[in-house]
Amino acid sequence: MNMSDLIRRRRSVRTFDGVPLREEDAARIAEFAGKAENPYKIPVEWKLLDRKADRVSSPVIAGTDTFIAGKMQQLPHAEEAFGYSFEKIVLFAESLGVGTTWIAGTMDRRAFEQAMGVSQDEVLPCVSPLGYPAEKMSLRESMMRKGVKADSRLDFEKLFFKGSFDVPLSPADAGDLQLPLELVRLAPSAINAQPWRAVLCGDAVHFYKKRGRGMGGGSWDIQKIDMGIALCHFELGAEECGIRPVFRAADPGIPHEDGLRVCHETNVPF
Ligand SMILES: Cc1cc2nc3c(=O)[nH]c(=O)nc-3n(C[C@H](O)[C@H](O)[C@H](O)COP(=O)(O)O)c2cc1C
């Protein structure tokens, strides 16, 4: 299965079927995670944890005892780096038929930090359960999905622009970048806020982060994790189209509203 099919198929799984994660799946995910890199070259240490042995838990997850967690030094761009790397692992798990859910909030954070031995200069941004999806979602999971409209995404033209933020970009106008941008559109994000915006200018795509209400103000910005996920999807889509994007942090100086922050310039050589 190619990456775009995996991205279209993935959804957050919070209700699992109770079958323990098979040893071979656990080993393959741990091996993949150990090799996962990110454009920021910030190492992330991953570990598979067990609900009982490591005393970790999440109140929104049922039917599996296995979790994966990652910790890293709290450096500039740590959030984007984590988002990029973890999404690669999430999609790899999906390719094995293993369900996941990005979890930044609804977990016993202190227990996960203890299990991972997180020190003062380190951060544990998110964890995910690993297991096999149950045939039927729990009522709680269905309600949670409804609450954040998890099955829908903003329209292409509301997210992507041509030359300036005044000119919406249609899928047809995006040319070779239609698929990479569509895969950005479909990405998961915290409370499904979809903070990514992008402006296509010649052979460059400039990524911006739109600050959600009550989010993204402090020193640790969860929406930057969403941006890392977006960059991961963009790159996977581009590679599927035979394009190798080159990421570069730069501000192209495009006029924009206050709530928008430049995230990353992506040069896309054709
Ligand atoms: C950075 C991040 C943090 C998230 N934190 C949580 C969380 O704490 N609890 C939870 O149930 N879901 C969490 N989610 C899952 C989102 O709610 C979910 O991805 C979004 O609603 C879209 O649904 P989908 O993943 O099924 O496409 C998080 C997602 C991301 C990307």
The ligand as an SDF file (V2000), in Angstrom:
LIG
                    3D

 31 33  0  0  0  0  0  0  0  0999 V2000
   -0.5800   16.6430   18.5900 C   0  0  0  0  0  0  0  0  0  0  0  0
   -1.8770   15.8970   18.8110 C   0  0  0  0  0  0  0  0  0  0  0  0
   -2.4020   15.7210   20.0840 C   0  0  0  0  0  0  0  0  0  0  0  0
   -3.5550   14.9840   20.3020 C   0  0  0  0  0  0  0  0  0  0  0  0
   -3.9920   14.7680   21.5880 N   0  0  0  0  0  0  0  0  0  0  0  0
   -5.0680   13.9790   21.8030 C   0  0  0  0  0  0  0  0  0  0  0  0
   -5.4590   13.6440   23.1400 C   0  0  0  0  0  0  0  0  0  0  0  0
   -4.8670   14.0840   24.1310 O   0  0  0  0  0  0  0  0  0  0  0  0
   -6.5200   12.8050   23.2980 N   0  0  0  0  0  0  0  0  0  0  0  0
   -7.2160   12.2880   22.2410 C   0  0  0  0  0  0  0  0  0  0  0  0
   -8.1550   11.5220   22.4550 O   0  0  0  0  0  0  0  0  0  0  0  0
   -6.8830   12.5940   20.9490 N   0  0  0  0  0  0  0  0  0  0  0  0
   -5.8240   13.4170   20.7160 C   0  0  0  0  0  0  0  0  0  0  0  0
   -5.4400   13.7120   19.4250 N   0  0  0  0  0  0  0  0  0  0  0  0
   -6.1650   13.1230   18.2900 C   0  0  0  0  0  0  0  0  0  0  0  0
   -6.9910   14.1580   17.5300 C   0  0  0  0  0  0  0  0  0  0  0  0
   -8.1460   14.4890   18.2670 O   0  0  0  0  0  0  0  0  0  0  0  0
   -7.3680   13.5750   16.1430 C   0  0  0  0  0  0  0  0  0  0  0  0
   -6.1900   13.3450   15.4130 O   0  0  0  0  0  0  0  0  0  0  0  0
   -8.2550   14.5080   15.3450 C   0  0  0  0  0  0  0  0  0  0  0  0
   -9.4950   14.6680   15.9920 O   0  0  0  0  0  0  0  0  0  0  0  0
   -8.5290   13.9640   13.9250 C   0  0  0  0  0  0  0  0  0  0  0  0
   -9.0890   12.6750   13.9770 O   0  0  0  0  0  0  0  0  0  0  0  0
   -8.3850   11.4590   13.2520 P   0  0  0  0  0  0  0  0  0  0  0  0
   -7.0230   11.2910   13.8880 O   0  0  0  0  0  0  0  0  0  0  0  0
   -9.2740   10.2760   13.5080 O   0  0  0  0  0  0  0  0  0  0  0  0
   -8.2550   11.7960   11.7890 O   0  0  0  0  0  0  0  0  0  0  0  0
   -4.2800   14.4550   19.1990 C   0  0  0  0  0  0  0  0  0  0  0  0
   -3.7790   14.6570   17.9000 C   0  0  0  0  0  0  0  0  0  0  0  0
   -2.5970   15.3510   17.7060 C   0  0  0  0  0  0  0  0  0  0  0  0
   -2.0560   15.4930   16.3150 C   0  0  0  0  0  0  0  0  0  0  0  0
  1  2  1  0
  2  3  1  0
  2 30  2  0
  3  4  2  0
  4  5  1  0
  4 28  1  0
  5  6  2  0
  6  7  1  0
  6 13  1  0
  7  8  2  0
  7  9  1  0
  9 10  1  0
 10 11  2  0
 10 12  1  0
 12 13  2  0
 13 14  1  0
 14 15  1  0
 14 28  1  0
 15 16  1  0
 16 17  1  0
 16 18  1  0
 18 19  1  0
 18 20  1  0
 20 21  1  0
 20 22  1  0
 22 23  1  0
 23 24  1  0
 24 25  2  0
 24 26  1  0
 24 27  1  0
 28 29  2  0
 29 30  1  0
 30 31  1  0
M  END
$$$$
